[in-house]
Amino acid sequence: MAAVANTEGDADPGAVASTGLSPVSKLVLVGAGLSTLVWLGAAGYFLFHHSTSNGGSMVECFYGLDCLTTANEWGDFLAGSFSPLAFIWLVVAVFLQSMELKEQRIELAENRSVAKAQAEYIGTQTSLLMAQEQRYVADDTEAEFEAAIELLAATLINYDHIWSFATKDKKHKLQFRLSRYTDSTNRRIVIATGQELRKGIRVLREQNNLMNPQVRFQMKFRYDFARTFRVVVEAVKAYNKLKGRSRSLASALEVKTIMRNMEILVNSTDGLPAAFTDLGIKYRSAKKLAPWVLSRPQTSAPSPSQGSVPSPPQTSVPSLPQNQGAP
């Protein structure tokens, strides 16, 4: 018993508050408790100060135990004493239960609100993570494309001697060098190559000298041309992975146009298809390129994006080794 008493004495004073009863419920409990005490007091007073009739005269029983002599009298006394209390506490229990259900409904509504807020927060975080992941992928794709352009620019400068095509009679030719762009940026080198190549292709196209069986071109550095084409293909693959604004900005480099024009030269030059086959490099056949070559060339003025790239100041550049680039 002592242990129990000590345990009760050491109980947390806030334990009652932890029941979560509302102030109204606590007030009802206090009122019901006070009413019970008052009623029990009245019953006790009635028990110990009870008057009864004895032979027509009133006799006061100071100890009601002497007056309640039969079981029927005791039953009437107990029923009259505790029936109101049972009714009072029944009403209190119903009231407390209704209050508890009301609080549970409020708590459930709050829990639903919290759960909804958490779901929205999780959805927002998921969207942010997905956007971040997409940004990482886009950054990786852009970095891959920039690396491909850097390699392509270096290859174009190193192999700028490959742009020398001519027929046997030397009447038709396509020839340019990129040595003056050595100190330019990678994008400028790629754009300049595309413009020079497009300009030469346009002239040959207008003369109906592209992929014409009767007009075949000759070139010396066939394997270097094939290696350069392979780098162009890698740049096109990196370009195809770009999306949105990055793709729009990268389209100004026209790497696809460079690849198509190089394929046209492959189909128009003797020995180039064999060099591509030796290096295991694939290209589109003349049949697939014919619709573009045979269509009428545009005669309208070129757009600003098709204009010539201003040449940088002339600088002395050491001559590049004129190797055959054998496989």
C-alpha positions in Angstrom: 0.0 0.0 0.0 2.9 2.3 0.8 4.4 1.7 -2.6 1.1 2.6 -4.2 0.8 5.7 -2.1 4.3 6.8 -3.1 3.6 6.2 -6.7 0.4 8.2 -6.6 2.2 11.0 -4.7 5.0 11.2 -7.3 2.5 11.4 -10.2 3.0 14.2 -12.7 0.7 17.1 -11.9 0.0 17.5 -15.6 -1.4 14.0 -15.9 -5.0 15.3 -15.6 -4.4 17.8 -18.3 -3.1 15.0 -20.5 -6.6 13.5 -20.7 -7.5 16.2 -23.1 -10.9 17.1 -21.6 -12.3 20.4 -22.6 -13.1 23.1 -20.0 -16.8 22.5 -20.4 -16.4 18.7 -19.8 -14.3 19.5 -16.7 -17.0 21.9 -15.4 -19.7 19.3 -15.9 -17.6 16.7 -14.0 -17.1 19.2 -11.1 -20.8 20.1 -11.1 -21.8 16.4 -11.1 -19.3 15.6 -8.3 -20.6 18.5 -6.2 -24.2 17.5 -6.8 -23.3 13.9 -5.8 -21.7 15.1 -2.5 -24.7 17.3 -1.7 -27.1 14.5 -2.5 -25.2 12.0 -0.4 -25.1 14.5 2.4 -28.8 14.9 2.3 -29.2 11.1 2.2 -27.0 10.8 5.3 -28.9 13.5 7.1 -32.1 11.7 6.3 -30.6 8.4 7.5 -29.4 9.7 10.9 -32.3 12.2 11.5 -35.4 10.3 10.5 -38.9 10.7 11.9 -41.4 7.9 11.7 -44.9 7.3 13.2 -45.3 5.0 16.1 -48.9 4.4 17.2 -50.1 7.7 15.8 -47.3 9.8 17.3 -44.1 11.1 15.5 -40.9 9.6 16.8 -37.6 11.0 15.7 -34.9 8.4 15.0 -31.5 9.9 15.6 -29.9 6.8 14.1 -32.0 5.7 11.1 -30.7 2.2 11.5 -33.3 1.8 14.3 -36.1 3.1 12.1 -35.3 1.0 9.0 -36.3 -2.3 10.4 -37.4 -4.2 7.2 -35.7 -5.0 4.0 -38.5 -3.2 2.1 -37.6 0.0 4.0 -33.9 -0.4 3.3 -34.7 -1.0 -0.4 -36.8 2.1 -0.6 -34.1 4.1 1.1 -31.3 2.9 -1.2 -33.4 3.3 -4.3 -34.4 6.8 -3.4 -30.8 7.7 -2.6 -28.9 6.3 -5.5 -31.4 6.4 -8.4 -31.0 10.2 -8.9 -27.3 9.8 -8.8 -27.4 7.1 -11.4 -29.5 9.4 -13.6 -27.2 12.3 -13.1 -24.1 10.3 -14.0 -25.8 8.8 -17.0 -26.5 12.3 -18.3 -22.9 13.2 -17.6 -21.6 10.1 -19.4 -23.7 10.9 -22.4 -22.7 14.5 -22.4 -19.0 13.6 -22.1 -19.3 11.0 -24.8 -20.9 13.5 -27.2 -18.2 16.1 -26.4 -15.5 13.5 -27.0 -17.0 12.5 -30.3 -17.2 16.2 -31.3 -13.5 16.6 -30.4 -12.6 13.5 -32.3 -14.4 14.9 -35.4 -12.5 18.2 -35.0 -9.3 16.3 -34.6 -10.0 14.1 -37.6 -10.7 17.2 -39.6 -7.4 18.8 -38.4 -5.6 15.5 -39.3 -7.1 15.6 -42.8 -5.9 19.2 -43.2 -2.4 18.3 -41.9 -2.3 15.2 -44.2 -3.4 17.3 -47.2 -0.8 19.9 -46.4 1.8 17.2 -46.1 0.7 15.6 -49.4 1.0 19.0 -51.0 4.4 19.6 -49.5 5.6 16.1 -50.6 4.2 16.8 -54.1 6.0 20.2 -54.2 9.3 18.5 -53.0 8.8 15.8 -55.6 8.3 18.4 -58.4 11.4 20.3 -57.2 13.5 17.1 -57.2 12.2 16.1 -60.6 13.0 19.6 -61.9 16.4 19.4 -60.3 17.0 16.0 -61.8 16.0 17.3 -65.2 18.3 20.3 -64.8 21.2 17.9 -64.0 20.4 15.9 -67.1 20.2 19.0 -69.2 23.5 20.3 -67.7 25.1 16.9 -68.5 23.7 17.0 -72.0 24.9 20.6 -72.6 28.3 19.7 -71.2 28.5 16.7 -73.6 27.5 18.9 -76.5 30.1 21.5 -75.6 32.8 18.8 -75.4 31.7 17.5 -78.8 31.9 21.0 -80.3 35.3 21.6 -78.7 36.6 18.3 -80.2 35.0 19.2 -83.6 36.6 22.6 -83.7 40.0 21.1 -82.9 39.5 18.5 -85.6 38.5 21.1 -88.2 41.5 23.2 -87.5 43.9 20.3 -87.5 42.4 18.8 -90.7 41.6 22.0 -92.5 43.5 20.7 -95.5 40.6 18.2 -96.3 38.5 20.9 -98.0 40.1 20.6 -101.4 37.9 19.0 -104.1 38.3 19.4 -107.8 37.4 17.6 -111.0 40.2 16.1 -113.2 40.0 19.0 -115.6 40.1 21.5 -112.7 37.0 23.3 -114.1 34.9 22.7 -111.0 36.3 22.8 -107.5 35.5 23.4 -103.8 38.4 24.6 -101.8 38.9 26.7 -98.6 41.1 26.7 -95.5 40.4 27.5 -91.9 43.9 28.7 -90.8 42.7 32.3 -90.3 40.2 31.0 -87.6 42.9 29.3 -85.5 42.5 31.8 -82.7 38.7 31.9 -82.8 36.3 30.3 -80.5 35.1 26.8 -81.0 31.6 27.9 -82.1 33.0 30.4 -84.5 35.2 27.7 -86.1 32.2 25.4 -86.5 30.0 28.2 -87.9 32.7 29.3 -90.3 33.2 25.8 -91.6 29.5 25.4 -92.1 29.3 28.6 -94.0 32.3 28.0 -96.2 31.1 24.5 -97.0 27.5 25.6 -97.7 28.7 28.3 -100.0 30.8 25.9 -102.0 28.1 23.3 -102.1 25.6 25.9 -103.3 27.8 26.8 -106.3 28.3 23.2 -107.3 24.6 22.5 -106.8 23.6 25.4 -109.1 26.0 23.9 -111.7 24.4 20.5 -111.4 27.8 19.0 -110.4 26.7 17.2 -107.2 26.3 13.4 -107.3 26.4 13.5 -111.1 27.9 10.3 -112.6 29.4 12.4 -115.4 31.1 14.8 -112.9 33.3 13.2 -110.3 35.6 15.0 -107.9 39.0 14.0 -106.7 40.6 14.7 -103.3 43.8 13.7 -101.7 43.2 13.4 -97.9 40.3 10.9 -98.0 41.0 9.2 -94.6 41.4 12.6 -92.8 38.0 13.6 -94.3 36.5 10.4 -93.0 37.9 10.9 -89.5 36.5 14.5 -89.5 33.1 13.2 -90.6 33.1 10.8 -87.7 33.6 13.7 -85.2 30.8 15.6 -86.9 28.5 12.6 -86.4 29.3 12.6 -82.7 28.5 16.3 -82.5 25.2 15.6 -84.2 24.4 12.9 -81.7 25.1 15.2 -78.9 22.9 17.9 -80.5 20.0 15.5 -80.9 20.0 15.0 -77.1 19.5 18.7 -76.4 16.0 20.1 -75.6 14.3 23.4 -75.4 16.3 26.6 -75.4 19.6 24.8 -75.4 18.7 23.1 -78.7 17.5 26.4 -80.2 20.8 28.0 -79.4 22.8 25.1 -80.6 20.9 25.0 -83.9 22.9 28.1 -85.1 26.0 25.8 -85.4 24.2 23.8 -88.1 26.1 20.6 -87.4 23.4 18.6 -89.2 23.9 20.7 -92.3 27.7 20.2 -92.1 27.1 16.4 -91.9 24.7 16.4 -94.9 27.0 18.5 -97.1 29.9 16.2 -96.2 27.8 13.2 -97.2 27.0 14.9 -100.5 30.8 15.2 -101.1 31.3 11.6 -100.2 28.8 10.5 -102.9 30.4 12.9 -105.4 34.0 12.0 -104.9 36.0 9.0 -106.1 37.6 7.0 -103.4 35.8 8.5 -100.4 33.2 5.7 -100.1 36.0 3.2 -99.9 37.8 5.2 -97.2 34.6 5.4 -95.2 34.2 1.6 -95.5 37.8 1.0 -94.4 37.2 3.0 -91.2 33.8 1.5 -90.6 32.0 4.8 -90.9 28.4 4.9 -92.1 26.9 7.7 -94.3 23.7 8.2 -96.2 23.6 7.1 -99.8 23.1 9.3 -102.8 19.5 8.0 -103.1 18.6 9.4 -99.7 20.3 12.8 -100.4 19.0 13.1 -104.0 15.7 15.0 -103.0 17.7 17.8 -101.5 20.4 18.0 -104.2 17.9 17.9 -107.1 15.6 20.5 -105.7 15.9 24.1 -107.0 18.4 26.2 -105.1 17.1 29.2 -103.2 17.7 32.5 -105.0 16.5 34.8 -102.2 19.0 36.8 -100.3 20.5 34.9 -97.4 19.3 35.6 -93.9 21.6 37.2 -91.4 22.3 33.7 -89.9 23.5 32.6 -93.4 25.8 35.6 -93.9 29.5 35.3 -94.0 31.3 35.3 -90.7 33.7 38.3 -90.4 37.2 37.1 -90.7 39.5 37.8 -87.7 42.8 39.7 -88.3 45.3 37.7 -90.3 47.8 35.9 -88.2 50.8 33.9 -89.2 50.0 30.3 -88.8 52.6 27.6 -89.3 51.7 25.3 -92.2 50.1 22.0 -91.2 51.6 18.7 -92.1 50.2 17.5 -95.4 49.9 13.8 -94.5 47.8 11.4 -96.4 46.0 10.3 -93.2 46.2 6.6 -94.1 44.2 4.3 -91.8 
